[in-house]
Amino acid sequence: MSSYVKRFLIGRPLKSHEAGEQKLNKTKALAILSSDALSSVAYGPEQILLVLMTVSAAAFWYSIPIAVGVLVLLIALILSYRQIIFAYPHGGGAYVVSKENLGKYAGLVAGGSLLVDYILTVAVSVSAGTDAITSAFPSLHPYNVPIAIGFVLIITLLNLRGVTESASVLAYPVYLFVLALFILIGVGLYRIATGQVSPELHTSVGTPVAGISLFLLLRAFSSGSSALTGVEAISNAIPNFKSPAPNNAAKTLMAMGGLLALLFSGIVLLAYYYGVTPRAEVTVVSQIAEETFGRSWMYFFIQGTTALILILAANTGYSAFPLLAVNLAKDKFIPRMFTVRGDRLGYSNGIISLGVLSILLIIAFEGQTEHLIPLYAVGVFIPFTLSQTGMMLKWIRQKPEGWLLKLIINTTGAVISFIVAMMFFLTKFAQVWPVLIFLPLIILLFYRIRKHYDAVADQLRLTTCEPPLPIEGNVVILPVAGITHVVENSLNYAKSLSPHQIIAVYVPFEREEEVVFEKKWEAWQPDIRLVTLYSPYRSIIHPLSKFIDTVQRKAQESDYQVTVMIPQFIPKKGWHNILHNQSSLLIRAHLLYRRNVIVTTVPYHLKK
């Protein structure tokens, strides 16, 4: 039954050679990998205004020069990541760049930051999208968390169906959002140009404002820079592109940068000219759309597409997180299960893990986007800074043709990214302090996992592992619960192996049971030794374990191997298992961790 449900939800399995068909062209890749960056225009400008509002509405004109600063950073990052794409065409982004140029631990800081950032990408995007929906329909506000969780489950399911299939479904809403915002910006600028927007709604650029400081402007700049989250996703996901992957990825990155610059600038300008003030339950984009079109169908179209892209921006995380996890898993810093492709050739373990962790985060923060954005943004700018610094060292060491210009580009990106990251720590420490705790913990976890894998490899290597102990014979211990076909089947199998000795073990809870069973066994199998272990405390595992230890110690003296052979009947239908106490499974689970004891199960399949 479960396999049919899985086929219905995920689709038929794909063969390994069909992996090439799961690659993305530039059109689909722009929609899937740029949705995070493009969606951030729905909350990036708002973050600037929230900081300036602490002074007064008169300070809103500063959003214009701040937006220019954000665009300068965007240009530096786009050019920098374009260089990373060609320098590291196999993907990995900030993790690979930092590891190869700054060392293992810098790579782990970048990788750990990005892993957490992609989880935050999903949580922030879906929470922001839910906010857009509840802005249009306030009656849904109490249900923010359940709505957000529902959207995460849907996107997870789409990604489990495969990269191209999810891209085919999710591309349309992204391009509809871009179209809707271009219409909004175009109509808004036309209204401003034709004098339909009152100049009294905003203060003139250059108006002196009491209380403004450089520190506050830097704080607003760092908050607005949250609009640049997701810029690195394309460099992480190069393997998802059709050939030639680096060229297609670079063109997609440039297209994303152009669209992001236009949309971000347009929203900032309209917010300034309209004199929009951020409000708790109505987003800035919602206010601009309502001011431009009223509560018409166009307003709901803009709100609908904004909500969709904010939700679908989570897909950037689903595209990049599994590939980053693959790189970390190949280097043995996270479990190897992340390198395994699922039925639809996607890295399904990474997809499912991302979905589960995102839901936990949404529940923990109760879907409050403003509480997640600072943590989200600082998690981006740490790997931004490390990757740009790594590229600086790469150009200085290798000095390829045109390296000086490349060095200037990466240096600019590194300096600005570092300033933004520091501003987050200085101005929003109360919200971003968890980074200082979970990042060292993640790196410690990476280290412990790698240490485990190295230890396992060392122990399994033929040249270094201990020589196997000699085996002169085998002693079989057979736990029995009665005289049945299941026990008979196991005994016949044990006899076929010609062991040195077979010992049947029965654990009675009453003395009367012990006497009765011994008589029955003597009549049924007189040639097989029976040991009864009376258990007054009704435990099977404890007396059985003590007996096995005793036999094992004696067997070891004569170089004999102890094998515990567990009889187990298998019901015809799976649900029948819940009707039985599963003692054999408990015994096996307990004994698996015993050294020098082999545990084997002899199944007996029931027919009805």
FIGURO-351513 format. One record per residue (C-alpha): residue in three letters; x, y, z; residue number from 0. Coordinates in steps of 0.25 Angstrom, whole numbers. Last residue first. Example, Ala and Ser with C-alpha at 12.3 -4.5 7.8 and 13.67 -1.06 7.14 Angstrom:
BEGIN
Ser; 55; -4; 29; 1
Ala; 49; -18; 31; 0
# end
This chain:
BEGIN
Lys; -10; -69; 25; 607
Lys; 3; -75; 20; 606
Leu; 13; -72; 31; 605
His; 27; -70; 27; 604
Tyr; 38; -76; 37; 603
Pro; 50; -67; 37; 602
Val; 63; -71; 43; 601
Thr; 70; -59; 49; 600
Thr; 85; -58; 52; 599
Val; 94; -52; 63; 598
Ile; 109; -54; 63; 597
Val; 115; -52; 77; 596
Asn; 130; -47; 77; 595
Arg; 126; -33; 83; 594
Arg; 111; -31; 87; 593
Tyr; 105; -19; 81; 592
Leu; 95; -27; 72; 591
Leu; 90; -35; 84; 590
His; 80; -25; 89; 589
Ala; 74; -22; 75; 588
Arg; 73; -37; 73; 587
Ile; 66; -40; 86; 586
Leu; 56; -29; 84; 585
Leu; 53; -34; 70; 584
Ser; 51; -48; 74; 583
Ser; 42; -43; 85; 582
Gln; 33; -37; 75; 581
Asn; 20; -36; 84; 580
His; 10; -40; 74; 579
Leu; -2; -33; 69; 578
Ile; 5; -21; 63; 577
Asn; 12; -31; 54; 576
His; -2; -34; 47; 575
Trp; -1; -21; 40; 574
Gly; 9; -26; 31; 573
Lys; 1; -37; 25; 572
Lys; 6; -52; 24; 571
Pro; 12; -52; 37; 570
Ile; 27; -55; 38; 569
Phe; 31; -65; 49; 568
Gln; 45; -63; 56; 567
Pro; 55; -73; 61; 566
Ile; 67; -66; 67; 565
Met; 81; -73; 65; 564
Val; 91; -68; 74; 563
Thr; 105; -72; 69; 562
Val; 117; -73; 78; 561
Gln; 130; -76; 71; 560
Tyr; 140; -86; 77; 559
Asp; 155; -83; 79; 558
Ser; 156; -92; 91; 557
Glu; 157; -82; 101; 556
Gln; 147; -73; 94; 555
Ala; 136; -84; 95; 554
Lys; 137; -83; 111; 553
Arg; 136; -68; 111; 552
Gln; 124; -68; 100; 551
Val; 117; -79; 108; 550
Thr; 117; -70; 120; 549
Asp; 113; -57; 113; 548
Ile; 102; -64; 105; 547
Phe; 96; -69; 119; 546
Lys; 97; -55; 125; 545
Ser; 90; -49; 112; 544
Leu; 79; -60; 113; 543
Pro; 76; -56; 128; 542
His; 75; -42; 124; 541
Ile; 67; -43; 111; 540
Ile; 55; -51; 115; 539
Ser; 51; -43; 127; 538
Arg; 39; -48; 136; 537
Tyr; 45; -44; 149; 536
Pro; 45; -58; 154; 535
Ser; 53; -63; 142; 534
Tyr; 56; -78; 142; 533
Leu; 67; -81; 131; 532
Thr; 65; -94; 125; 531
Val; 76; -101; 117; 530
Leu; 73; -111; 107; 529
Arg; 83; -120; 100; 528
Ile; 78; -126; 86; 527
Asp; 79; -141; 85; 526
Pro; 66; -143; 93; 525
Gln; 58; -134; 83; 524
Trp; 43; -137; 85; 523
Ala; 42; -146; 97; 522
Glu; 52; -138; 105; 521
Trp; 46; -125; 100; 520
Lys; 33; -129; 106; 519
Lys; 39; -132; 119; 518
Glu; 47; -120; 120; 517
Phe; 35; -111; 116; 516
Val; 26; -117; 128; 515
Val; 37; -115; 138; 514
Glu; 40; -100; 134; 513
Glu; 26; -97; 133; 512
Glu; 23; -101; 147; 511
Arg; 35; -93; 152; 510
Glu; 28; -80; 146; 509
Phe; 34; -69; 137; 508
Pro; 41; -79; 128; 507
Val; 53; -75; 119; 506
Tyr; 56; -87; 109; 505
Val; 70; -88; 103; 504
Ala; 74; -99; 92; 503
Ile; 88; -102; 92; 502
Ile; 94; -107; 79; 501
Gln; 109; -112; 79; 500
His; 121; -113; 70; 499
Pro; 112; -108; 58; 498
Ser; 109; -116; 46; 497
Leu; 102; -105; 38; 496
Ser; 90; -114; 34; 495
Lys; 87; -116; 49; 494
Ala; 85; -101; 51; 493
Tyr; 75; -101; 39; 492
Asn; 68; -113; 45; 491
Leu; 67; -106; 58; 490
Ser; 62; -93; 52; 489
Asn; 51; -100; 45; 488
Glu; 47; -108; 57; 487
Val; 46; -95; 65; 486
Val; 37; -88; 56; 485
His; 29; -101; 54; 484
Thr; 26; -101; 69; 483
Ile; 31; -106; 82; 482
Gly; 31; -93; 91; 481
Ala; 38; -80; 93; 480
Val; 52; -84; 88; 479
Pro; 65; -77; 89; 478
Leu; 76; -85; 80; 477
Ile; 90; -84; 84; 476
Val; 99; -89; 73; 475
Val; 114; -93; 77; 474
Asn; 123; -92; 65; 473
Gly; 137; -98; 62; 472
Glu; 152; -96; 61; 471
Ile; 151; -81; 58; 470
Pro; 164; -73; 58; 469
Leu; 163; -58; 62; 468
Pro; 163; -48; 51; 467
Pro; 176; -40; 50; 466
Glu; 174; -26; 55; 465
Cys; 172; -15; 45; 464
Thr; 183; -7; 38; 463
Thr; 186; -13; 25; 462
Leu; 172; -19; 23; 461
Arg; 166; -5; 25; 460
Leu; 153; -7; 33; 459
Gln; 159; -1; 46; 458
Asp; 165; 11; 39; 457
Ala; 152; 14; 31; 456
Val; 144; 14; 43; 455
Ala; 153; 23; 51; 454
Asp; 153; 33; 39; 453
Tyr; 138; 32; 38; 452
His; 137; 35; 53; 451
Lys; 146; 47; 52; 450
Arg; 139; 53; 41; 449
Ile; 126; 52; 49; 448
Arg; 132; 58; 61; 447
Tyr; 138; 70; 53; 446
Phe; 125; 73; 46; 445
Leu; 118; 73; 59; 444
Leu; 129; 82; 65; 443
Ile; 126; 91; 53; 442
Ile; 111; 91; 55; 441
Leu; 113; 94; 70; 440
Pro; 123; 106; 67; 439
Leu; 112; 111; 57; 438
Phe; 100; 109; 67; 437
Ile; 106; 117; 78; 436
Leu; 111; 130; 71; 435
Val; 100; 129; 61; 434
Pro; 90; 129; 73; 433
Trp; 94; 144; 75; 432
Val; 87; 149; 63; 431
Gln; 74; 155; 69; 430
Ala; 79; 162; 82; 429
Phe; 92; 165; 74; 428
Lys; 84; 174; 64; 427
Thr; 92; 186; 63; 426
Leu; 107; 181; 65; 425
Phe; 105; 167; 60; 424
Phe; 97; 171; 48; 423
Met; 107; 183; 45; 422
Met; 119; 173; 46; 421
Ala; 112; 165; 35; 420
Val; 110; 177; 26; 419
Ile; 124; 182; 28; 418
Phe; 130; 168; 24; 417
Ser; 121; 167; 12; 416
Ile; 126; 181; 8; 415
Val; 140; 178; 10; 414
Ala; 139; 164; 3; 413
Gly; 131; 169; -9; 412
Thr; 141; 180; -12; 411
Thr; 153; 171; -10; 410
Asn; 146; 161; -20; 409
Ile; 145; 172; -31; 408
Ile; 158; 177; -28; 407
Leu; 165; 164; -29; 406
Lys; 157; 160; -42; 405
Leu; 163; 173; -48; 404
Leu; 177; 170; -44; 403
Trp; 176; 155; -49; 402
Gly; 174; 159; -63; 401
Glu; 183; 147; -68; 400
Pro; 185; 138; -56; 399
Lys; 192; 142; -43; 398
Gln; 192; 128; -36; 397
Arg; 195; 132; -22; 396
Ile; 189; 146; -22; 395
Trp; 177; 142; -30; 394
Lys; 174; 130; -21; 393
Leu; 176; 139; -8; 392
Met; 165; 149; -13; 391
Met; 156; 137; -17; 390
Gly; 157; 132; -2; 389
Thr; 153; 146; 3; 388
Gln; 141; 147; -6; 387
Ser; 137; 133; -1; 386
Leu; 139; 136; 13; 385
Thr; 131; 149; 13; 384
Phe; 119; 144; 5; 383
Pro; 120; 131; 15; 382
Ile; 118; 141; 27; 381
Phe; 108; 150; 19; 380
Val; 98; 139; 17; 379
Gly; 96; 134; 32; 378
Val; 96; 149; 35; 377
Ala; 84; 150; 26; 376
Tyr; 76; 139; 32; 375
Leu; 78; 142; 46; 374
Pro; 74; 157; 43; 373
Ile; 62; 151; 35; 372
Leu; 56; 141; 45; 371
His; 50; 150; 55; 370
Glu; 44; 159; 45; 369
Thr; 37; 147; 38; 368
Gln; 29; 142; 50; 367
Gly; 25; 128; 47; 366
Glu; 23; 124; 61; 365
Phe; 38; 125; 63; 364
Ala; 39; 110; 68; 363
Ile; 28; 105; 59; 362
Ile; 35; 111; 47; 361
Leu; 48; 106; 51; 360
Leu; 43; 92; 53; 359
Ile; 36; 93; 39; 358
Ser; 49; 97; 33; 357
Leu; 57; 85; 39; 356
Val; 47; 75; 34; 355
Gly; 47; 81; 20; 354
Leu; 62; 82; 19; 353
Ser; 64; 68; 24; 352
Ile; 54; 63; 13; 351
Ile; 61; 70; 2; 350
Gly; 75; 65; 7; 349
Asn; 70; 51; 8; 348
Ser; 64; 52; -6; 347
Tyr; 76; 56; -14; 346
Gly; 69; 56; -27; 345
Leu; 69; 44; -37; 344
Arg; 54; 42; -36; 343
Asp; 55; 29; -28; 342
Gly; 65; 36; -18; 341
Arg; 80; 39; -20; 340
Val; 90; 36; -9; 339
Thr; 100; 46; -5; 338
Phe; 93; 51; 7; 337
Met; 93; 37; 13; 336
Arg; 108; 39; 15; 335
Pro; 105; 46; 28; 334
Ile; 112; 60; 29; 333
Phe; 127; 64; 30; 332
Lys; 132; 52; 21; 331
Asp; 137; 61; 10; 330
Lys; 127; 54; 1; 329
Ala; 116; 58; 11; 328
Leu; 120; 72; 11; 327
Asn; 120; 73; -5; 326
Val; 106; 65; -5; 325
Ala; 101; 74; 6; 324
Leu; 104; 86; -3; 323
Leu; 96; 79; -14; 322
Pro; 84; 76; -5; 321
Phe; 84; 90; 1; 320
Ala; 84; 97; -13; 319
Ser; 71; 93; -20; 318
Tyr; 63; 92; -8; 317
Gly; 68; 105; -3; 316
Thr; 64; 112; -16; 315
Asn; 51; 105; -15; 314
Ala; 48; 113; -2; 313
Ala; 46; 125; -12; 312
Leu; 33; 118; -15; 311
Ile; 26; 123; -3; 310
Leu; 31; 138; -5; 309
Ile; 28; 135; -20; 308
Leu; 14; 131; -17; 307
Ala; 11; 142; -7; 306
Thr; 16; 153; -17; 305
Thr; 8; 146; -28; 304
Gly; -5; 147; -20; 303
Gln; -2; 161; -14; 302
Ile; 0; 166; -29; 301
Phe; -12; 159; -34; 300
Phe; -20; 164; -22; 299
Tyr; -16; 178; -25; 298
Met; -19; 176; -40; 297
Trp; -33; 171; -36; 296
Ser; -36; 184; -30; 295
Arg; -34; 188; -15; 294
Gly; -28; 202; -20; 293
Phe; -19; 201; -32; 292
Thr; -7; 210; -28; 291
Glu; -9; 212; -13; 290
Glu; -13; 198; -11; 289
Ala; -1; 193; -19; 288
Ile; 8; 202; -10; 287
Gln; 2; 197; 3; 286
Ser; 3; 182; -1; 285
Val; 17; 184; -5; 284
Val; 20; 191; 9; 283
Thr; 14; 179; 16; 282
Val; 1; 180; 24; 281
Glu; 0; 174; 38; 280
Ala; 11; 181; 46; 279
Arg; 11; 194; 38; 278
Pro; 23; 200; 30; 277
Thr; 21; 214; 26; 276
Val; 19; 217; 11; 275
Gly; 22; 232; 7; 274
Tyr; 17; 229; -7; 273
Tyr; 29; 235; -13; 272
Tyr; 38; 227; -3; 271
Ala; 31; 214; -5; 270
Leu; 31; 216; -20; 269
Leu; 45; 218; -21; 268
Val; 49; 207; -12; 267
Ile; 40; 197; -19; 266
Gly; 46; 201; -33; 265
Ser; 60; 200; -28; 264
Phe; 58; 186; -23; 263
Leu; 51; 182; -36; 262
Leu; 62; 187; -45; 261
Ala; 74; 182; -37; 260
Leu; 67; 168; -35; 259
Leu; 64; 167; -50; 258
Gly; 78; 171; -54; 257
Gly; 85; 162; -44; 256
Met; 76; 150; -48; 255
Ala; 80; 152; -62; 254
Met; 95; 152; -59; 253
Leu; 93; 139; -50; 252
Thr; 86; 132; -61; 251
Lys; 97; 136; -71; 250
Ala; 107; 131; -62; 249
Ala; 100; 118; -59; 248
Asn; 98; 115; -74; 247
Asn; 113; 117; -77; 246
Pro; 117; 109; -65; 245
Ala; 107; 97; -69; 244
Pro; 111; 96; -83; 243
Ser; 103; 87; -82; 242
Lys; 90; 87; -75; 241
Phe; 90; 93; -61; 240
Asn; 87; 85; -48; 239
Pro; 102; 83; -46; 238
Ile; 104; 98; -45; 237
Ala; 96; 98; -32; 236
Asn; 105; 105; -22; 235
Ser; 109; 116; -31; 234
Ile; 94; 118; -34; 233
Ala; 90; 119; -19; 232
Glu; 100; 131; -16; 231
Val; 91; 142; -19; 230
Gly; 80; 136; -10; 229
Thr; 81; 147; 1; 228
Leu; 83; 160; -6; 227
Ala; 70; 167; -1; 226
Ser; 76; 165; 13; 225
Ser; 85; 176; 9; 224
Gly; 73; 186; 13; 223
Ser; 76; 182; 28; 222
Ser; 91; 184; 26; 221
Phe; 88; 198; 20; 220
Ala; 78; 202; 31; 219
Arg; 89; 199; 41; 218
Leu; 99; 206; 34; 217
Leu; 90; 218; 33; 216
Leu; 87; 217; 48; 215
Phe; 102; 217; 51; 214
Leu; 105; 228; 42; 213
Ser; 95; 236; 50; 212
Ile; 81; 243; 48; 211
Gly; 75; 249; 61; 210
Ala; 70; 261; 54; 209
Val; 67; 261; 40; 208
Pro; 72; 270; 29; 207
Thr; 65; 270; 16; 206
Gly; 74; 265; 5; 205
Val; 64; 257; -3; 204
Ser; 50; 264; -1; 203
Thr; 41; 259; 10; 202
His; 30; 250; 5; 201
Leu; 14; 250; 4; 200
Glu; 14; 265; 2; 199
Pro; 18; 263; -12; 198
Ser; 4; 257; -15; 197
Val; 4; 246; -25; 196
Gln; -4; 248; -38; 195
Gly; 7; 258; -43; 194
Thr; 9; 251; -57; 193
Ala; 23; 246; -53; 192
Ile; 18; 240; -40; 191
Arg; 6; 233; -47; 190
Tyr; 15; 228; -58; 189
Leu; 25; 223; -47; 188
Gly; 14; 215; -40; 187
Val; 9; 210; -53; 186
Gly; 23; 205; -57; 185
Ile; 26; 200; -43; 184
Leu; 13; 192; -42; 183
Ile; 14; 186; -56; 182
Phe; 28; 182; -54; 181
Leu; 24; 176; -40; 180
Ala; 13; 168; -47; 179
Leu; 22; 163; -58; 178
Val; 33; 159; -48; 177
Phe; 22; 152; -40; 176
Leu; 16; 145; -52; 175
Tyr; 31; 140; -56; 174
Val; 32; 134; -42; 173
Pro; 18; 128; -42; 172
Tyr; 21; 121; -56; 171
Ala; 34; 115; -52; 170
Leu; 29; 107; -41; 169
Val; 22; 95; -48; 168
Ser; 32; 93; -59; 167
Ala; 43; 95; -49; 166
Ser; 37; 84; -39; 165
Glu; 37; 75; -51; 164
Thr; 51; 78; -55; 163
Val; 57; 76; -42; 162
Gly; 50; 63; -38; 161
Arg; 37; 58; -31; 160
Leu; 44; 60; -17; 159
Asn; 44; 74; -21; 158
Leu; 29; 75; -22; 157
Leu; 27; 68; -9; 156
Thr; 36; 77; -2; 155
Ile; 29; 89; -8; 154
Ile; 15; 84; -3; 153
Leu; 20; 80; 11; 152
Val; 26; 94; 13; 151
Phe; 13; 101; 8; 150
Gly; 5; 93; 18; 149
Ile; 15; 97; 29; 148
Ala; 13; 112; 26; 147
Ile; -2; 110; 26; 146
Pro; -2; 103; 40; 145
Val; 8; 115; 45; 144
Asn; 0; 127; 40; 143
Tyr; -14; 122; 45; 142
Pro; -17; 133; 54; 141
His; -15; 143; 42; 140
Leu; -26; 136; 33; 139
Ser; -36; 147; 36; 138
Pro; -27; 158; 31; 137
Phe; -29; 153; 16; 136
Ala; -20; 162; 8; 135
Ser; -9; 164; 19; 134
Thr; -12; 149; 22; 133
Ile; -7; 145; 9; 132
Ala; 6; 154; 9; 131
Asp; 9; 149; 23; 130
Thr; 8; 134; 18; 129
Gly; 18; 138; 7; 128
Ala; 27; 144; 18; 127
Ser; 26; 131; 26; 126
Val; 29; 122; 14; 125
Ser; 41; 131; 10; 124
Val; 47; 132; 24; 123
Ala; 45; 117; 27; 122
Val; 51; 112; 14; 121
Thr; 62; 122; 14; 120
Leu; 65; 119; 28; 119
Ile; 68; 104; 25; 118
Tyr; 76; 109; 14; 117
Asp; 84; 119; 23; 116
Val; 86; 107; 33; 115
Leu; 93; 99; 22; 114
Leu; 100; 112; 17; 113
Ser; 106; 115; 31; 112
Gly; 111; 101; 32; 111
Gly; 118; 101; 19; 110
Ala; 124; 115; 21; 109
Val; 129; 111; 35; 108
Leu; 133; 98; 30; 107
Gly; 141; 104; 18; 106
Ala; 148; 113; 28; 105
Tyr; 152; 101; 36; 104
Lys; 157; 93; 25; 103
Gly; 167; 104; 19; 102
Leu; 166; 118; 13; 101
Asn; 167; 115; -1; 100
Glu; 162; 101; -4; 99
Lys; 152; 101; 8; 98
Ser; 147; 115; 5; 97
Val; 145; 113; -9; 96
Val; 138; 99; -7; 95
Tyr; 129; 104; 4; 94
Ala; 126; 118; -3; 93
Gly; 121; 111; -16; 92
Gly; 120; 96; -16; 91
Gly; 118; 95; -31; 90
His; 126; 87; -41; 89
Pro; 130; 99; -49; 88
Tyr; 139; 105; -39; 87
Ala; 147; 116; -45; 86
Phe; 136; 119; -56; 85
Ile; 125; 119; -45; 84
Ile; 134; 127; -35; 83
Gln; 136; 138; -45; 82
Arg; 122; 140; -47; 81
Tyr; 120; 140; -32; 80
Ser; 129; 152; -31; 79
Leu; 122; 159; -42; 78
Ile; 109; 157; -36; 77
Leu; 114; 160; -22; 76
Ala; 121; 173; -26; 75
Ile; 108; 178; -34; 74
Leu; 99; 174; -22; 73
Leu; 108; 182; -13; 72
Val; 107; 194; -22; 71
Leu; 92; 192; -22; 70
Val; 91; 192; -7; 69
Gly; 99; 205; -6; 68
Val; 89; 211; -16; 67
Ala; 78; 206; -7; 66
Ile; 84; 213; 4; 65
Pro; 85; 226; -4; 64
Ile; 69; 225; -7; 63
Ser; 65; 220; 7; 62
Tyr; 71; 233; 13; 61
Trp; 58; 239; 8; 60
Phe; 50; 232; 19; 59
Ala; 57; 241; 30; 58
Ala; 44; 250; 30; 57
Ala; 36; 238; 35; 56
Ser; 44; 239; 48; 55
Val; 56; 233; 56; 54
Thr; 52; 219; 58; 53
Met; 45; 219; 45; 52
Leu; 59; 219; 38; 51
Val; 61; 205; 43; 50
Leu; 47; 199; 39; 49
Leu; 49; 207; 26; 48
Ile; 61; 199; 22; 47
Gln; 55; 186; 26; 46
Glu; 43; 189; 17; 45
Pro; 52; 191; 5; 44
Gly; 57; 176; 7; 43
Tyr; 43; 170; 10; 42
Ala; 37; 168; -4; 41
Val; 50; 171; -11; 40
Ser; 54; 158; -5; 39
Ser; 46; 150; -14; 38
Leu; 56; 152; -26; 37
Ala; 67; 147; -18; 36
Asp; 60; 134; -13; 35
Ser; 53; 132; -27; 34
Ser; 66; 133; -34; 33
Leu; 70; 118; -34; 32
Ile; 56; 113; -38; 31
Ala; 52; 123; -48; 30
Leu; 65; 126; -54; 29
Ala; 68; 111; -55; 28
Lys; 55; 109; -63; 27
Thr; 59; 119; -73; 26
Lys; 74; 116; -73; 25
Asn; 71; 101; -76; 24
Leu; 71; 91; -64; 23
Lys; 76; 77; -63; 22
Gln; 67; 65; -60; 21
Glu; 68; 59; -74; 20
Gly; 83; 57; -72; 19
Ala; 80; 48; -60; 18
Glu; 72; 38; -69; 17
His; 85; 29; -69; 16
Ser; 82; 26; -54; 15
Lys; 68; 20; -57; 14
Leu; 56; 28; -52; 13
Pro; 46; 23; -42; 12
Arg; 31; 26; -45; 11
Gly; 24; 37; -38; 10
Ile; 26; 45; -25; 9
Leu; 12; 45; -19; 8
Phe; 5; 34; -27; 7
Arg; 17; 25; -26; 6
Lys; 19; 27; -11; 5
Val; 4; 24; -9; 4
Tyr; 6; 11; -17; 3
Ser; 18; 7; -9; 2
Ser; 11; 10; 4; 1
Met; 0; 0; 0; 0
# end
